[in-house]
C-alpha cells in the first residue's frame, strides 16, 4: 500500500551558492563563533510506494536499489556484540553482495546500528551502541569520496583496483521485524534530477568525507517495503564508477514516519554495512 508521509530535504537556500553544506562530527560547542553545521532542512510531503509483491522489479543497475531475500542469521542480541558481527556476519555480507552483483571482491569499511529509542529524536545519536533512524534524504557517498575511500583504505592495491569498475554498496537489514515504524525509503535513480543532489562535507576526527544531500523535487519517486523482516535486505548503490548512460549512479534514501500505527509494535532496529565492491578480477 502507498504511505503518505514526509521526508526531510535540504532547504534550497541561496547560502549554498557561496558556502558548501557541511556537518561536523567534532564538537565545537566551546569554540566561540564556530558552527557545527550549516545544514537547513524542510519536511516535504511524499508518497512512498510499497514494493511488496513486486520485490524483483527493481535492480541496482536500473534503479540504484535492490531487495534480496536471505535466511535470517543471528538475533538482535547477537548484533549487540561488534566482535560477533565482524567474525560471524561480515563474511555473509560479502557473499550476499558478490552473488547479487557478480563482483569478485567486497571489502567492508564500516557498519552502523540504529534503534528507535523512547525519548530520542530521529537523526539523533541515540545511545552509545546505536544511533536513531535518519529522516533526511541523502546518499552516503559522492563519486569523489568513493575514489578517495579506495585510495585511503586499499593501500598499494588502490591504483590497480581503480583501473576497473568500483562501486560502494550498502547492505541494510532489520534486526527484528516486521518493521512498523520508520521504514527505509529509497528513491528511484531514474526520477532524480542531478541538480538536486548537493555535495556536502562530513567532518570526522580521522578524515573528511563527502555525501550528497538532496533537494525535494515533485518528480522524485520513492519506495519502501511494508512489514520488512530480517530476511529481507536492501542493497543500496551509493557510488558507481561506470558512468555510462542508463546506469544508476546512486541511491538517495532516508527513513519516514508511518501513520496509523498499531497500539503495540517493536521499535525499529536495523544495521547497515558500507562496502567497496570491485570488478572484475583483482589481485587476491
Secondary structure as GFF3:
##gff-version 3
##sequence-region A 1 284
A	DSSP	beta_strand	3	10	.	.	.	ID=ss1
A	DSSP	alpha_helix	15	18	.	.	.	ID=ss2
A	DSSP	beta_strand	22	24	.	.	.	ID=ss3
A	DSSP	beta_strand	41	50	.	.	.	ID=ss4
A	DSSP	three_ten_helix	55	57	.	.	.	ID=ss5
A	DSSP	beta_strand	65	69	.	.	.	ID=ss6
A	DSSP	three_ten_helix	78	80	.	.	.	ID=ss7
A	DSSP	alpha_helix	82	84	.	.	.	ID=ss8
A	DSSP	pi_helix	85	89	.	.	.	ID=ss9
A	DSSP	alpha_helix	90	101	.	.	.	ID=ss10
A	DSSP	beta_strand	105	115	.	.	.	ID=ss11
A	DSSP	beta_strand	138	139	.	.	.	ID=ss12
A	DSSP	alpha_helix	143	153	.	.	.	ID=ss13
A	DSSP	three_ten_helix	155	157	.	.	.	ID=ss14
A	DSSP	alpha_helix	158	161	.	.	.	ID=ss15
A	DSSP	beta_strand	166	174	.	.	.	ID=ss16
A	DSSP	beta_strand	183	187	.	.	.	ID=ss17
A	DSSP	three_ten_helix	189	191	.	.	.	ID=ss18
A	DSSP	three_ten_helix	194	196	.	.	.	ID=ss19
A	DSSP	beta_strand	197	203	.	.	.	ID=ss20
A	DSSP	beta_strand	208	214	.	.	.	ID=ss21
A	DSSP	beta_strand	222	224	.	.	.	ID=ss22
A	DSSP	beta_strand	232	240	.	.	.	ID=ss23
A	DSSP	beta_strand	253	256	.	.	.	ID=ss24
A	DSSP	beta_strand	269	278	.	.	.	ID=ss25
###
